[in-house]
Amino acid sequence: MRSRITARRSEVRIRRAVARDARRLTRLVTSSRAYEGPYAPMVAGYKVGPDYIEAHAVHVAVDEDDRVLGFYSLILSPPELDLMFVADEAQGRGIGRFMAGHLCDEARRAGLSDVRVVAHPPAEGFYRSVGAERTGTVAARPPAVMWDRPDMVLRITGGIEAAP
């Protein structure tokens, strides 16, 4: 029997986050295996609060039972992808690519020509696969960020296929 997390992407939809999603989004960030080991200090104590959700364009990928599979946050001015996380159990299912396509659609609707992405170093390959180009490096900022990060730009022209 297949778990709901492994459901077909056609059963995944993206909706605008609401304040009541805050705890689930926080849990997704703080429990992410992508931030284990040396990366753990960056998310230790991190909180996605209701005020953050109300102030920014936060979108959530959910399954048919409204289970959170991932989310992203687009800051419109200046244009930057602030957060993008996919639940560990949903990795490798195309959820990140689906959200990247949705992000491009949202950026295009907002009249943006590009979106900055300061990537978690292990995620650079993913962002390159969806069309982001490296433009430089953002230096470490101890004590929260102890490593340099790829500075990238995602051009909003043709976009990424957003349909699941």
N, C-alpha and C positions, 0 to 999 in steps of 0.2 A: 504494500500500500504506500502511496506517495504522500509525503507530508505536504501541508499547505505551502510551506516555504518553497518547495520545489515545483510548485504549480507552474503551468505554462505562463509565459510573459503576457499572453493575451488576457489573462485574468488580473493583470496588474494595471492600476491606474494611478495617475498623479493628481493630487488635489492640493489646494492651498492649506498650509498648516493653520491650526487654531490653537488658542491658549491651552486647551486641555491636552494637547500633544506634548507639551513641554517636558514632562517627566519621561515619556517614552523616548523623545529625541535625546535628552540628556543621558539616559541609560545607554542608548546606542553609541554615543560618543565615548563615554567613560569605560565601556566594556569592550571597545573595538580591539581586536587582536592586532590591528595595524599599528596600535600605539602601545605595544608591550615593550618591555626592556628599556633601552635608552630613550625611547620616545614617550614613555609613560608620564614624565613630569608635565608635558604639554597639556594633557587632558585631566590630570589629577585635580579634582575639585571643580572641573569645568561644568558650567550650567547653561543650558538653553532655556531661558526663562520666558514666561508669557509676554513680557514687555519686549523681548528681542523678536519674538514671532510677530507681534503686532507692528513693530517698527520696520521690518524687512520683508522682502519677498521670499518667504520660506515655503518650500513645496515638499510634499511627502509622497513617496511611492508606497502604495498599500495594496494588499491582496483583497480578495472579495470579502474577507472577514474584517477588513480595516486594520489588519496587522501591518505594522510599519516594517517595510523592507529596506528603506533608505530615505534620505532627505538631502536637500541642498538649500543654500541660502544665497541669493543674489543681491548684492548691494548695488543700487542703481547709480549713486553719485559719490565718488567716482566708481565706475563700473568694475566690480570685482566679485568673483566667486569666493564667498567668505567661508562656507562650510560645504562639504559633500561627503556623506558617509553612506555605505551600504552595509546592512546587517551581515555579520559574519556568516550566518546560515544561508544568506542569499547571494553570496559571492559567486562569480562565474556564471550567472544566469542572465546577464545582459541588463541588469537593473541600472548599473552605473551609466551605460551607454544610453539607455532609455531616458534617464534623468538629464544627461548631457544634451540630448536632443531637445528635450523640453526646455532646458535652460536657454538654448539658442533661440527657440521660438519665443520665449518670454523676453529675451534681450532684444530681439528683432522688433517685437511689438512695442517695446519701450523706446525704440529709435536708436539703440546702441549699435555701434559699428564693431566694437571689440570688448572683450571682458578679460580683465587681468586674473590670472590664477597663480597664487603663490602655493606651490604644491608641497605636500608631504613627500620627502624624497623617494620613498618606495612607490608612490603613485605617479611619478613622472611619466612612466611608460604608458599608463592608462590615458593620461591627458594628451600625450602625443598621438595615441591611437584615435582620439576623437578630434584631432586637428589642431591642438594647441602647439604653439611654437615657443621654444625657449628664447627669452630675450636677455637673460642675465641670471644673477644669483642674489638672493636676499641673505645678508649676513645674519649669523646667529644673534639672538638677543637673550643672553642668560639673565635670570635663571630659568625662565619658562621655556625658551627655545634654545637648545644647546648646539644646534647644528645649522649649517647653511641650507637654504632651500631654493629649489629651482623657481625662477621668476619667469612666468609664461604669459602668452596672450592667446586667447581664443578669438579668432576673427569671426564676426557674425555676417556671413555672406550666404552661402548655399545652405549651411546648417548640416546637422546630423539627423539621420532618420530617427524621428521621435516616436513612431508607432511601435508598440511592443511586439 
